[in-house]
Amino acid sequence: MTKKQKFPYLVGSKWTAQKKVDGWRHFQVVNRKNQGKWVYAEMVSSCDPNVRFWMNAKLLEDRSQWHPGWQSLQEIEALEIG
């Protein structure tokens, strides 16, 4: 039986960081790599392609740090209040 791939729609997905990362909030996953039991996502800023980093894809499930899709500042503030 084949093992189900973790995070099958990771590449191409868009994310909004709750706190700025290197001055930016909006990122897109451009690459993924499996390393043992872990899955890593390469994040690139949508506004500055020079801002890129690898992170454990599991961290994207933490809504206190990341939200799926690109959100406006008003939406981010509403989430912080609510």
mmCIF file of the N, C-alpha and C atoms, coordinates in Angstrom:
data_MODEL
# 
_entry.id   MODEL 
# 
loop_
_atom_site.group_PDB 
_atom_site.id 
_atom_site.type_symbol 
_atom_site.label_atom_id 
_atom_site.label_alt_id 
_atom_site.label_comp_id 
_atom_site.label_asym_id 
_atom_site.label_entity_id 
_atom_site.label_seq_id 
_atom_site.pdbx_PDB_ins_code 
_atom_site.Cartn_x 
_atom_site.Cartn_y 
_atom_site.Cartn_z 
_atom_site.occupancy 
_atom_site.B_iso_or_equiv 
_atom_site.pdbx_formal_charge 
_atom_site.auth_seq_id 
_atom_site.auth_comp_id 
_atom_site.auth_asym_id 
_atom_site.auth_atom_id 
_atom_site.pdbx_PDB_model_num 
ATOM 1   N N  . MET A 1 1  ? 0.845   -1.192 0.000  1.00 0.00 ? 1  MET A N  1 
ATOM 2   C CA . MET A 1 1  ? 0.000   0.000  0.000  1.00 0.00 ? 1  MET A CA 1 
ATOM 3   C C  . MET A 1 1  ? 0.884   1.247  0.000  1.00 0.00 ? 1  MET A C  1 
ATOM 4   N N  . THR A 1 2  ? 0.579   2.190  -0.860 1.00 0.00 ? 2  THR A N  1 
ATOM 5   C CA . THR A 1 2  ? 1.379   3.408  -0.921 1.00 0.00 ? 2  THR A CA 1 
ATOM 6   C C  . THR A 1 2  ? 1.038   4.336  0.234  1.00 0.00 ? 2  THR A C  1 
ATOM 7   N N  . LYS A 1 3  ? 2.079   4.987  0.710  1.00 0.00 ? 3  LYS A N  1 
ATOM 8   C CA . LYS A 1 3  ? 1.897   5.908  1.827  1.00 0.00 ? 3  LYS A CA 1 
ATOM 9   C C  . LYS A 1 3  ? 1.380   7.244  1.300  1.00 0.00 ? 3  LYS A C  1 
ATOM 10  N N  . LYS A 1 4  ? 0.403   7.802  1.983  1.00 0.00 ? 4  LYS A N  1 
ATOM 11  C CA . LYS A 1 4  ? -0.176  9.079  1.568  1.00 0.00 ? 4  LYS A CA 1 
ATOM 12  C C  . LYS A 1 4  ? 0.854   10.194 1.763  1.00 0.00 ? 4  LYS A C  1 
ATOM 13  N N  . GLN A 1 5  ? 1.023   11.036 0.746  1.00 0.00 ? 5  GLN A N  1 
ATOM 14  C CA . GLN A 1 5  ? 1.983   12.132 0.823  1.00 0.00 ? 5  GLN A CA 1 
ATOM 15  C C  . GLN A 1 5  ? 1.483   13.208 1.779  1.00 0.00 ? 5  GLN A C  1 
ATOM 16  N N  . LYS A 1 6  ? 2.369   13.660 2.677  1.00 0.00 ? 6  LYS A N  1 
ATOM 17  C CA . LYS A 1 6  ? 2.006   14.757 3.576  1.00 0.00 ? 6  LYS A CA 1 
ATOM 18  C C  . LYS A 1 6  ? 2.087   16.061 2.799  1.00 0.00 ? 6  LYS A C  1 
ATOM 19  N N  . PHE A 1 7  ? 1.151   16.955 3.040  1.00 0.00 ? 7  PHE A N  1 
ATOM 20  C CA . PHE A 1 7  ? 1.114   18.272 2.404  1.00 0.00 ? 7  PHE A CA 1 
ATOM 21  C C  . PHE A 1 7  ? 1.163   18.187 0.869  1.00 0.00 ? 7  PHE A C  1 
ATOM 22  N N  . PRO A 1 8  ? 0.200   17.493 0.238  1.00 0.00 ? 8  PRO A N  1 
ATOM 23  C CA . PRO A 1 8  ? 0.256   17.295 -1.214 1.00 0.00 ? 8  PRO A CA 1 
ATOM 24  C C  . PRO A 1 8  ? 0.124   18.583 -2.034 1.00 0.00 ? 8  PRO A C  1 
ATOM 25  N N  . TYR A 1 9  ? -0.522  19.608 -1.483 1.00 0.00 ? 9  TYR A N  1 
ATOM 26  C CA . TYR A 1 9  ? -0.723  20.843 -2.260 1.00 0.00 ? 9  TYR A CA 1 
ATOM 27  C C  . TYR A 1 9  ? 0.198   21.966 -1.793 1.00 0.00 ? 9  TYR A C  1 
ATOM 28  N N  . LEU A 1 10 ? 1.336   21.615 -1.253 1.00 0.00 ? 10 LEU A N  1 
ATOM 29  C CA . LEU A 1 10 ? 2.231   22.606 -0.660 1.00 0.00 ? 10 LEU A CA 1 
ATOM 30  C C  . LEU A 1 10 ? 2.813   23.572 -1.700 1.00 0.00 ? 10 LEU A C  1 
ATOM 31  N N  . VAL A 1 11 ? 3.415   23.041 -2.753 1.00 0.00 ? 11 VAL A N  1 
ATOM 32  C CA . VAL A 1 11 ? 4.066   23.901 -3.759 1.00 0.00 ? 11 VAL A CA 1 
ATOM 33  C C  . VAL A 1 11 ? 3.006   24.738 -4.466 1.00 0.00 ? 11 VAL A C  1 
ATOM 34  N N  . GLY A 1 12 ? 3.250   26.042 -4.512 1.00 0.00 ? 12 GLY A N  1 
ATOM 35  C CA . GLY A 1 12 ? 2.309   26.966 -5.143 1.00 0.00 ? 12 GLY A CA 1 
ATOM 36  C C  . GLY A 1 12 ? 1.333   27.586 -4.153 1.00 0.00 ? 12 GLY A C  1 
ATOM 37  N N  . SER A 1 13 ? 1.291   27.074 -2.925 1.00 0.00 ? 13 SER A N  1 
ATOM 38  C CA . SER A 1 13 ? 0.355   27.641 -1.951 1.00 0.00 ? 13 SER A CA 1 
ATOM 39  C C  . SER A 1 13 ? 0.862   28.989 -1.448 1.00 0.00 ? 13 SER A C  1 
ATOM 40  N N  . LYS A 1 14 ? -0.072  29.833 -1.044 1.00 0.00 ? 14 LYS A N  1 
ATOM 41  C CA . LYS A 1 14 ? 0.235   31.195 -0.598 1.00 0.00 ? 14 LYS A CA 1 
ATOM 42  C C  . LYS A 1 14 ? -0.106  31.331 0.873  1.00 0.00 ? 14 LYS A C  1 
ATOM 43  N N  . TRP A 1 15 ? 0.728   32.093 1.600  1.00 0.00 ? 15 TRP A N  1 
ATOM 44  C CA . TRP A 1 15 ? 0.595   32.207 3.051  1.00 0.00 ? 15 TRP A CA 1 
ATOM 45  C C  . TRP A 1 15 ? 0.836   33.626 3.513  1.00 0.00 ? 15 TRP A C  1 
ATOM 46  N N  . THR A 1 16 ? 0.153   33.990 4.600  1.00 0.00 ? 16 THR A N  1 
ATOM 47  C CA . THR A 1 16 ? 0.360   35.284 5.240  1.00 0.00 ? 16 THR A CA 1 
ATOM 48  C C  . THR A 1 16 ? 0.929   35.034 6.631  1.00 0.00 ? 16 THR A C  1 
ATOM 49  N N  . ALA A 1 17 ? 2.063   35.662 6.899  1.00 0.00 ? 17 ALA A N  1 
ATOM 50  C CA . ALA A 1 17 ? 2.687   35.546 8.215  1.00 0.00 ? 17 ALA A CA 1 
ATOM 51  C C  . ALA A 1 17 ? 2.012   36.523 9.174  1.00 0.00 ? 17 ALA A C  1 
ATOM 52  N N  . GLN A 1 18 ? 1.735   36.082 10.392 1.00 0.00 ? 18 GLN A N  1 
ATOM 53  C CA . GLN A 1 18 ? 1.139   36.965 11.402 1.00 0.00 ? 18 GLN A CA 1 
ATOM 54  C C  . GLN A 1 18 ? 2.108   38.082 11.774 1.00 0.00 ? 18 GLN A C  1 
ATOM 55  N N  . LYS A 1 19 ? 3.399   37.761 11.828 1.00 0.00 ? 19 LYS A N  1 
ATOM 56  C CA . LYS A 1 19 ? 4.436   38.760 12.110 1.00 0.00 ? 19 LYS A CA 1 
ATOM 57  C C  . LYS A 1 19 ? 5.357   38.823 10.897 1.00 0.00 ? 19 LYS A C  1 
ATOM 58  N N  . LYS A 1 20 ? 5.851   39.999 10.601 1.00 0.00 ? 20 LYS A N  1 
ATOM 59  C CA . LYS A 1 20 ? 6.701   40.170 9.429  1.00 0.00 ? 20 LYS A CA 1 
ATOM 60  C C  . LYS A 1 20 ? 7.951   39.291 9.523  1.00 0.00 ? 20 LYS A C  1 
ATOM 61  N N  . VAL A 1 21 ? 8.326   38.728 8.385  1.00 0.00 ? 21 VAL A N  1 
ATOM 62  C CA . VAL A 1 21 ? 9.550   37.941 8.260  1.00 0.00 ? 21 VAL A CA 1 
ATOM 63  C C  . VAL A 1 21 ? 10.447  38.697 7.287  1.00 0.00 ? 21 VAL A C  1 
ATOM 64  N N  . ASP A 1 22 ? 11.575  39.180 7.766  1.00 0.00 ? 22 ASP A N  1 
ATOM 65  C CA . ASP A 1 22 ? 12.487  40.004 6.952  1.00 0.00 ? 22 ASP A CA 1 
ATOM 66  C C  . ASP A 1 22 ? 11.751  41.169 6.293  1.00 0.00 ? 22 ASP A C  1 
ATOM 67  N N  . GLY A 1 23 ? 10.772  41.731 7.004  1.00 0.00 ? 23 GLY A N  1 
ATOM 68  C CA . GLY A 1 23 ? 10.052  42.906 6.526  1.00 0.00 ? 23 GLY A CA 1 
ATOM 69  C C  . GLY A 1 23 ? 8.805   42.615 5.704  1.00 0.00 ? 23 GLY A C  1 
ATOM 70  N N  . TRP A 1 24 ? 8.475   41.346 5.475  1.00 0.00 ? 24 TRP A N  1 
ATOM 71  C CA . TRP A 1 24 ? 7.345   40.990 4.616  1.00 0.00 ? 24 TRP A CA 1 
ATOM 72  C C  . TRP A 1 24 ? 6.399   40.021 5.302  1.00 0.00 ? 24 TRP A C  1 
ATOM 73  N N  . ARG A 1 25 ? 5.153   39.996 4.808  1.00 0.00 ? 25 ARG A N  1 
ATOM 74  C CA . ARG A 1 25 ? 4.135   39.090 5.371  1.00 0.00 ? 25 ARG A CA 1 
ATOM 75  C C  . ARG A 1 25 ? 3.623   38.054 4.374  1.00 0.00 ? 25 ARG A C  1 
ATOM 76  N N  . HIS A 1 26 ? 3.671   38.352 3.091  1.00 0.00 ? 26 HIS A N  1 
ATOM 77  C CA . HIS A 1 26 ? 3.076   37.473 2.078  1.00 0.00 ? 26 HIS A CA 1 
ATOM 78  C C  . HIS A 1 26 ? 4.142   36.609 1.406  1.00 0.00 ? 26 HIS A C  1 
ATOM 79  N N  . PHE A 1 27 ? 3.903   35.286 1.463  1.00 0.00 ? 27 PHE A N  1 
ATOM 80  C CA . PHE A 1 27 ? 4.870   34.334 0.939  1.00 0.00 ? 27 PHE A CA 1 
ATOM 81  C C  . PHE A 1 27 ? 4.188   33.273 0.102  1.00 0.00 ? 27 PHE A C  1 
ATOM 82  N N  . GLN A 1 28 ? 4.982   32.659 -0.775 1.00 0.00 ? 28 GLN A N  1 
ATOM 83  C CA . GLN A 1 28 ? 4.503   31.554 -1.588 1.00 0.00 ? 28 GLN A CA 1 
ATOM 84  C C  . GLN A 1 28 ? 5.509   30.406 -1.458 1.00 0.00 ? 28 GLN A C  1 
ATOM 85  N N  . VAL A 1 29 ? 4.989   29.190 -1.434 1.00 0.00 ? 29 VAL A N  1 
ATOM 86  C CA . VAL A 1 29 ? 5.858   28.015 -1.380 1.00 0.00 ? 29 VAL A CA 1 
ATOM 87  C C  . VAL A 1 29 ? 6.292   27.691 -2.808 1.00 0.00 ? 29 VAL A C  1 
ATOM 88  N N  . VAL A 1 30 ? 7.611   27.693 -3.040 1.00 0.00 ? 30 VAL A N  1 
ATOM 89  C CA . VAL A 1 30 ? 8.122   27.437 -4.391 1.00 0.00 ? 30 VAL A CA 1 
ATOM 90  C C  . VAL A 1 30 ? 8.785   26.073 -4.520 1.00 0.00 ? 30 VAL A C  1 
ATOM 91  N N  . ASN A 1 31 ? 9.047   25.419 -3.382 1.00 0.00 ? 31 ASN A N  1 
ATOM 92  C CA . ASN A 1 31 ? 9.717   24.125 -3.436 1.00 0.00 ? 31 ASN A CA 1 
ATOM 93  C C  . ASN A 1 31 ? 9.425   23.369 -2.159 1.00 0.00 ? 31 ASN A C  1 
ATOM 94  N N  . ARG A 1 32 ? 9.587   22.066 -2.194 1.00 0.00 ? 32 ARG A N  1 
ATOM 95  C CA . ARG A 1 32 ? 9.419   21.240 -1.000 1.00 0.00 ? 32 ARG A CA 1 
ATOM 96  C C  . ARG A 1 32 ? 10.498  20.171 -1.009 1.00 0.00 ? 32 ARG A C  1 
ATOM 97  N N  . LYS A 1 33 ? 10.837  19.701 0.174  1.00 0.00 ? 33 LYS A N  1 
ATOM 98  C CA . LYS A 1 33 ? 11.740  18.555 0.248  1.00 0.00 ? 33 LYS A CA 1 
ATOM 99  C C  . LYS A 1 33 ? 11.351  17.700 1.441  1.00 0.00 ? 33 LYS A C  1 
ATOM 100 N N  . ASN A 1 34 ? 11.474  16.400 1.249  1.00 0.00 ? 34 ASN A N  1 
ATOM 101 C CA . ASN A 1 34 ? 11.219  15.444 2.318  1.00 0.00 ? 34 ASN A CA 1 
ATOM 102 C C  . ASN A 1 34 ? 12.567  15.057 2.905  1.00 0.00 ? 34 ASN A C  1 
ATOM 103 N N  . GLN A 1 35 ? 12.652  15.129 4.210  1.00 0.00 ? 35 GLN A N  1 
ATOM 104 C CA . GLN A 1 35 ? 13.878  14.753 4.891  1.00 0.00 ? 35 GLN A CA 1 
ATOM 105 C C  . GLN A 1 35 ? 13.486  13.851 6.061  1.00 0.00 ? 35 GLN A C  1 
ATOM 106 N N  . GLY A 1 36 ? 13.616  12.562 5.850  1.00 0.00 ? 36 GLY A N  1 
ATOM 107 C CA . GLY A 1 36 ? 13.154  11.619 6.858  1.00 0.00 ? 36 GLY A CA 1 
ATOM 108 C C  . GLY A 1 36 ? 11.649  11.745 7.025  1.00 0.00 ? 36 GLY A C  1 
ATOM 109 N N  . LYS A 1 37 ? 11.201  11.928 8.263  1.00 0.00 ? 37 LYS A N  1 
ATOM 110 C CA . LYS A 1 37 ? 9.759   12.056 8.488  1.00 0.00 ? 37 LYS A CA 1 
ATOM 111 C C  . LYS A 1 37 ? 9.278   13.501 8.358  1.00 0.00 ? 37 LYS A C  1 
ATOM 112 N N  . TRP A 1 38 ? 10.162  14.425 8.073  1.00 0.00 ? 38 TRP A N  1 
ATOM 113 C CA . TRP A 1 38 ? 9.809   15.843 8.000  1.00 0.00 ? 38 TRP A CA 1 
ATOM 114 C C  . TRP A 1 38 ? 9.635   16.311 6.564  1.00 0.00 ? 38 TRP A C  1 
ATOM 115 N N  . VAL A 1 39 ? 8.748   17.284 6.383  1.00 0.00 ? 39 VAL A N  1 
ATOM 116 C CA . VAL A 1 39 ? 8.547   17.927 5.084  1.00 0.00 ? 39 VAL A CA 1 
ATOM 117 C C  . VAL A 1 39 ? 8.915   19.399 5.267  1.00 0.00 ? 39 VAL A C  1 
ATOM 118 N N  . TYR A 1 40 ? 9.757   19.901 4.373  1.00 0.00 ? 40 TYR A N  1 
ATOM 119 C CA . TYR A 1 40 ? 10.177  21.302 4.438  1.00 0.00 ? 40 TYR A CA 1 
ATOM 120 C C  . TYR A 1 40 ? 9.648   22.071 3.232  1.00 0.00 ? 40 TYR A C  1 
ATOM 121 N N  . ALA A 1 41 ? 9.306   23.333 3.472  1.00 0.00 ? 41 ALA A N  1 
ATOM 122 C CA . ALA A 1 41 ? 8.792   24.204 2.415  1.00 0.00 ? 41 ALA A CA 1 
ATOM 123 C C  . ALA A 1 41 ? 9.768   25.358 2.212  1.00 0.00 ? 41 ALA A C  1 
ATOM 124 N N  . GLU A 1 42 ? 10.067  25.664 0.946  1.00 0.00 ? 42 GLU A N  1 
ATOM 125 C CA . GLU A 1 42 ? 10.880  26.841 0.648  1.00 0.00 ? 42 GLU A CA 1 
ATOM 126 C C  . GLU A 1 42 ? 9.925   28.002 0.405  1.00 0.00 ? 42 GLU A C  1 
ATOM 127 N N  . MET A 1 43 ? 10.003  28.995 1.282  1.00 0.00 ? 43 MET A N  1 
ATOM 128 C CA . MET A 1 43 ? 9.122   30.153 1.225  1.00 0.00 ? 43 MET A CA 1 
ATOM 129 C C  . MET A 1 43 ? 9.842   31.305 0.526  1.00 0.00 ? 43 MET A C  1 
ATOM 130 N N  . VAL A 1 44 ? 9.112   32.009 -0.341 1.00 0.00 ? 44 VAL A N  1 
ATOM 131 C CA . VAL A 1 44 ? 9.662   33.187 -1.025 1.00 0.00 ? 44 VAL A CA 1 
ATOM 132 C C  . VAL A 1 44 ? 8.673   34.324 -0.866 1.00 0.00 ? 44 VAL A C  1 
ATOM 133 N N  . SER A 1 45 ? 9.186   35.494 -0.512 1.00 0.00 ? 45 SER A N  1 
ATOM 134 C CA . SER A 1 45 ? 8.330   36.666 -0.365 1.00 0.00 ? 45 SER A CA 1 
ATOM 135 C C  . SER A 1 45 ? 7.722   37.025 -1.716 1.00 0.00 ? 45 SER A C  1 
ATOM 136 N N  . SER A 1 46 ? 6.436   37.357 -1.712 1.00 0.00 ? 46 SER A N  1 
ATOM 137 C CA . SER A 1 46 ? 5.779   37.735 -2.967 1.00 0.00 ? 46 SER A CA 1 
ATOM 138 C C  . SER A 1 46 ? 6.227   39.110 -3.447 1.00 0.00 ? 46 SER A C  1 
ATOM 139 N N  . CYS A 1 47 ? 6.757   39.927 -2.541 1.00 0.00 ? 47 CYS A N  1 
ATOM 140 C CA . CYS A 1 47 ? 7.179   41.279 -2.899 1.00 0.00 ? 47 CYS A CA 1 
ATOM 141 C C  . CYS A 1 47 ? 8.680   41.391 -3.173 1.00 0.00 ? 47 CYS A C  1 
ATOM 142 N N  . ASP A 1 48 ? 9.465   40.478 -2.616 1.00 0.00 ? 48 ASP A N  1 
ATOM 143 C CA . ASP A 1 48 ? 10.913  40.516 -2.784 1.00 0.00 ? 48 ASP A CA 1 
ATOM 144 C C  . ASP A 1 48 ? 11.443  39.093 -2.934 1.00 0.00 ? 48 ASP A C  1 
ATOM 145 N N  . PRO A 1 49 ? 11.674  38.662 -4.185 1.00 0.00 ? 49 PRO A N  1 
ATOM 146 C CA . PRO A 1 49 ? 12.103  37.282 -4.415 1.00 0.00 ? 49 PRO A CA 1 
ATOM 147 C C  . PRO A 1 49 ? 13.459  36.938 -3.797 1.00 0.00 ? 49 PRO A C  1 
ATOM 148 N N  . ASN A 1 50 ? 14.200  37.949 -3.334 1.00 0.00 ? 50 ASN A N  1 
ATOM 149 C CA . ASN A 1 50 ? 15.476  37.684 -2.662 1.00 0.00 ? 50 ASN A CA 1 
ATOM 150 C C  . ASN A 1 50 ? 15.272  37.206 -1.232 1.00 0.00 ? 50 ASN A C  1 
ATOM 151 N N  . VAL A 1 51 ? 14.073  37.426 -0.693 1.00 0.00 ? 51 VAL A N  1 
ATOM 152 C CA . VAL A 1 51 ? 13.764  36.957 0.667  1.00 0.00 ? 51 VAL A CA 1 
ATOM 153 C C  . VAL A 1 51 ? 13.192  35.557 0.543  1.00 0.00 ? 51 VAL A C  1 
ATOM 154 N N  . ARG A 1 52 ? 14.015  34.569 0.911  1.00 0.00 ? 52 ARG A N  1 
ATOM 155 C CA . ARG A 1 52 ? 13.590  33.177 0.833  1.00 0.00 ? 52 ARG A CA 1 
ATOM 156 C C  . ARG A 1 52 ? 14.218  32.392 1.961  1.00 0.00 ? 52 ARG A C  1 
ATOM 157 N N  . PHE A 1 53 ? 13.484  31.376 2.420  1.00 0.00 ? 53 PHE A N  1 
ATOM 158 C CA . PHE A 1 53 ? 13.975  30.542 3.514  1.00 0.00 ? 53 PHE A CA 1 
ATOM 159 C C  . PHE A 1 53 ? 13.241  29.208 3.504  1.00 0.00 ? 53 PHE A C  1 
ATOM 160 N N  . TRP A 1 54 ? 13.859  28.212 4.128  1.00 0.00 ? 54 TRP A N  1 
ATOM 161 C CA . TRP A 1 54 ? 13.240  26.898 4.290  1.00 0.00 ? 54 TRP A CA 1 
ATOM 162 C C  . TRP A 1 54 ? 12.665  26.802 5.696  1.00 0.00 ? 54 TRP A C  1 
ATOM 163 N N  . MET A 1 55 ? 11.517  26.170 5.821  1.00 0.00 ? 55 MET A N  1 
ATOM 164 C CA . MET A 1 55 ? 10.926  25.955 7.143  1.00 0.00 ? 55 MET A CA 1 
ATOM 165 C C  . MET A 1 55 ? 10.173  24.629 7.161  1.00 0.00 ? 55 MET A C  1 
ATOM 166 N N  . ASN A 1 56 ? 9.994   24.101 8.351  1.00 0.00 ? 56 ASN A N  1 
ATOM 167 C CA . ASN A 1 56 ? 9.228   22.871 8.517  1.00 0.00 ? 56 ASN A CA 1 
ATOM 168 C C  . ASN A 1 56 ? 7.775   23.174 8.135  1.00 0.00 ? 56 ASN A C  1 
ATOM 169 N N  . ALA A 1 57 ? 7.236   22.426 7.183  1.00 0.00 ? 57 ALA A N  1 
ATOM 170 C CA . ALA A 1 57 ? 5.877   22.680 6.686  1.00 0.00 ? 57 ALA A CA 1 
ATOM 171 C C  . ALA A 1 57 ? 4.834   22.525 7.793  1.00 0.00 ? 57 ALA A C  1 
ATOM 172 N N  . LYS A 1 58 ? 5.133   21.756 8.813  1.00 0.00 ? 58 LYS A N  1 
ATOM 173 C CA . LYS A 1 58 ? 4.195   21.552 9.929  1.00 0.00 ? 58 LYS A CA 1 
ATOM 174 C C  . LYS A 1 58 ? 3.880   22.893 10.611 1.00 0.00 ? 58 LYS A C  1 
ATOM 175 N N  . LEU A 1 59 ? 4.830   23.831 10.596 1.00 0.00 ? 59 LEU A N  1 
ATOM 176 C CA . LEU A 1 59 ? 4.619   25.133 11.226 1.00 0.00 ? 59 LEU A CA 1 
ATOM 177 C C  . LEU A 1 59 ? 3.517   25.938 10.538 1.00 0.00 ? 59 LEU A C  1 
ATOM 178 N N  . LEU A 1 60 ? 3.218   25.625 9.284  1.00 0.00 ? 60 LEU A N  1 
ATOM 179 C CA . LEU A 1 60 ? 2.158   26.337 8.562  1.00 0.00 ? 60 LEU A CA 1 
ATOM 180 C C  . LEU A 1 60 ? 0.777   26.029 9.135  1.00 0.00 ? 60 LEU A C  1 
ATOM 181 N N  . GLU A 1 61 ? 0.667   24.964 9.921  1.00 0.00 ? 61 GLU A N  1 
ATOM 182 C CA . GLU A 1 61 ? -0.618  24.617 10.541 1.00 0.00 ? 61 GLU A CA 1 
ATOM 183 C C  . GLU A 1 61 ? -0.898  25.462 11.786 1.00 0.00 ? 61 GLU A C  1 
ATOM 184 N N  . ASP A 1 62 ? 0.099   26.191 12.270 1.00 0.00 ? 62 ASP A N  1 
ATOM 185 C CA . ASP A 1 62 ? -0.052  27.019 13.474 1.00 0.00 ? 62 ASP A CA 1 
ATOM 186 C C  . ASP A 1 62 ? -0.660  28.364 13.085 1.00 0.00 ? 62 ASP A C  1 
ATOM 187 N N  . ARG A 1 63 ? -1.960  28.540 13.360 1.00 0.00 ? 63 ARG A N  1 
ATOM 188 C CA . ARG A 1 63 ? -2.674  29.766 12.957 1.00 0.00 ? 63 ARG A CA 1 
ATOM 189 C C  . ARG A 1 63 ? -2.231  30.996 13.740 1.00 0.00 ? 63 ARG A C  1 
ATOM 190 N N  . SER A 1 64 ? -1.473  30.829 14.801 1.00 0.00 ? 64 SER A N  1 
ATOM 191 C CA . SER A 1 64 ? -0.949  32.002 15.496 1.00 0.00 ? 64 SER A CA 1 
ATOM 192 C C  . SER A 1 64 ? 0.265   32.570 14.752 1.00 0.00 ? 64 SER A C  1 
ATOM 193 N N  . GLN A 1 65 ? 0.813   31.789 13.791 1.00 0.00 ? 65 GLN A N  1 
ATOM 194 C CA . GLN A 1 65 ? 1.970   32.248 13.019 1.00 0.00 ? 65 GLN A CA 1 
ATOM 195 C C  . GLN A 1 65 ? 1.670   32.445 11.533 1.00 0.00 ? 65 GLN A C  1 
ATOM 196 N N  . TRP A 1 66 ? 0.852   31.551 10.959 1.00 0.00 ? 66 TRP A N  1 
ATOM 197 C CA . TRP A 1 66 ? 0.606   31.572 9.520  1.00 0.00 ? 66 TRP A CA 1 
ATOM 198 C C  . TRP A 1 66 ? -0.879  31.374 9.218  1.00 0.00 ? 66 TRP A C  1 
ATOM 199 N N  . HIS A 1 67 ? -1.342  32.058 8.153  1.00 0.00 ? 67 HIS A N  1 
ATOM 200 C CA . HIS A 1 67 ? -2.714  31.863 7.657  1.00 0.00 ? 67 HIS A CA 1 
ATOM 201 C C  . HIS A 1 67 ? -2.641  31.555 6.173  1.00 0.00 ? 67 HIS A C  1 
ATOM 202 N N  . PRO A 1 68 ? -3.464  30.603 5.707  1.00 0.00 ? 68 PRO A N  1 
ATOM 203 C CA . PRO A 1 68 ? -3.446  30.287 4.275  1.00 0.00 ? 68 PRO A CA 1 
ATOM 204 C C  . PRO A 1 68 ? -3.973  31.443 3.440  1.00 0.00 ? 68 PRO A C  1 
ATOM 205 N N  . GLY A 1 69 ? -3.406  31.602 2.270  1.00 0.00 ? 69 GLY A N  1 
ATOM 206 C CA . GLY A 1 69 ? -3.809  32.688 1.369  1.00 0.00 ? 69 GLY A CA 1 
ATOM 207 C C  . GLY A 1 69 ? -3.128  33.989 1.750  1.00 0.00 ? 69 GLY A C  1 
ATOM 208 N N  . TRP A 1 70 ? -3.317  34.976 0.895  1.00 0.00 ? 70 TRP A N  1 
ATOM 209 C CA . TRP A 1 70 ? -2.770  36.299 1.190  1.00 0.00 ? 70 TRP A CA 1 
ATOM 210 C C  . TRP A 1 70 ? -3.879  37.129 1.790  1.00 0.00 ? 70 TRP A C  1 
ATOM 211 N N  . GLN A 1 71 ? -3.638  37.716 2.954  1.00 0.00 ? 71 GLN A N  1 
ATOM 212 C CA . GLN A 1 71 ? -4.647  38.491 3.650  1.00 0.00 ? 71 GLN A CA 1 
ATOM 213 C C  . GLN A 1 71 ? -4.227  39.953 3.738  1.00 0.00 ? 71 GLN A C  1 
ATOM 214 N N  . SER A 1 72 ? -5.240  40.816 3.739  1.00 0.00 ? 72 SER A N  1 
ATOM 215 C CA . SER A 1 72 ? -4.977  42.248 3.869  1.00 0.00 ? 72 SER A CA 1 
ATOM 216 C C  . SER A 1 72 ? -4.643  42.571 5.320  1.00 0.00 ? 72 SER A C  1 
ATOM 217 N N  . LEU A 1 73 ? -4.090  43.745 5.552  1.00 0.00 ? 73 LEU A N  1 
ATOM 218 C CA . LEU A 1 73 ? -3.751  44.173 6.907  1.00 0.00 ? 73 LEU A CA 1 
ATOM 219 C C  . LEU A 1 73 ? -4.998  44.207 7.785  1.00 0.00 ? 73 LEU A C  1 
ATOM 220 N N  . GLN A 1 74 ? -6.143  44.615 7.225  1.00 0.00 ? 74 GLN A N  1 
ATOM 221 C CA . GLN A 1 74 ? -7.390  44.650 7.979  1.00 0.00 ? 74 GLN A CA 1 
ATOM 222 C C  . GLN A 1 74 ? -7.793  43.232 8.426  1.00 0.00 ? 74 GLN A C  1 
ATOM 223 N N  . GLU A 1 75 ? -7.644  42.259 7.530  1.00 0.00 ? 75 GLU A N  1 
ATOM 224 C CA . GLU A 1 75 ? -7.981  40.874 7.876  1.00 0.00 ? 75 GLU A CA 1 
ATOM 225 C C  . GLU A 1 75 ? -7.042  40.343 8.967  1.00 0.00 ? 75 GLU A C  1 
ATOM 226 N N  . ILE A 1 76 ? -5.778  40.683 8.871  1.00 0.00 ? 76 ILE A N  1 
ATOM 227 C CA . ILE A 1 76 ? -4.803  40.238 9.884  1.00 0.00 ? 76 ILE A CA 1 
ATOM 228 C C  . ILE A 1 76 ? -5.150  40.841 11.238 1.00 0.00 ? 76 ILE A C  1 
ATOM 229 N N  . GLU A 1 77 ? -5.448  42.136 11.245 1.00 0.00 ? 77 GLU A N  1 
ATOM 230 C CA . GLU A 1 77 ? -5.795  42.805 12.503 1.00 0.00 ? 77 GLU A CA 1 
ATOM 231 C C  . GLU A 1 77 ? -7.068  42.229 13.104 1.00 0.00 ? 77 GLU A C  1 
ATOM 232 N N  . ALA A 1 78 ? -8.057  41.901 12.274 1.00 0.00 ? 78 ALA A N  1 
ATOM 233 C CA . ALA A 1 78 ? -9.307  41.324 12.751 1.00 0.00 ? 78 ALA A CA 1 
ATOM 234 C C  . ALA A 1 78 ? -9.064  39.955 13.396 1.00 0.00 ? 78 ALA A C  1 
ATOM 235 N N  . LEU A 1 79 ? -8.145  39.192 12.834 1.00 0.00 ? 79 LEU A N  1 
ATOM 236 C CA . LEU A 1 79 ? -7.815  37.882 13.405 1.00 0.00 ? 79 LEU A CA 1 
ATOM 237 C C  . LEU A 1 79 ? -7.112  38.023 14.744 1.00 0.00 ? 79 LEU A C  1 
ATOM 238 N N  . GLU A 1 80 ? -6.279  39.068 14.872 1.00 0.00 ? 80 GLU A N  1 
ATOM 239 C CA . GLU A 1 80 ? -5.545  39.286 16.129 1.00 0.00 ? 80 GLU A CA 1 
ATOM 240 C C  . GLU A 1 80 ? -6.507  39.682 17.238 1.00 0.00 ? 80 GLU A C  1 
ATOM 241 N N  . ILE A 1 81 ? -7.536  40.473 16.895 1.00 0.00 ? 81 ILE A N  1 
ATOM 242 C CA . ILE A 1 81 ? -8.503  40.941 17.881 1.00 0.00 ? 81 ILE A CA 1 
ATOM 243 C C  . ILE A 1 81 ? -9.450  39.802 18.274 1.00 0.00 ? 81 ILE A C  1 
ATOM 244 N N  . GLY A 1 82 ? -9.952  39.085 17.236 1.00 0.00 ? 82 GLY A N  1 
ATOM 245 C CA . GLY A 1 82 ? -10.932 38.018 17.445 1.00 0.00 ? 82 GLY A CA 1 
ATOM 246 C C  . GLY A 1 82 ? -10.315 36.870 18.121 1.00 0.00 ? 82 GLY A C  1 
# 
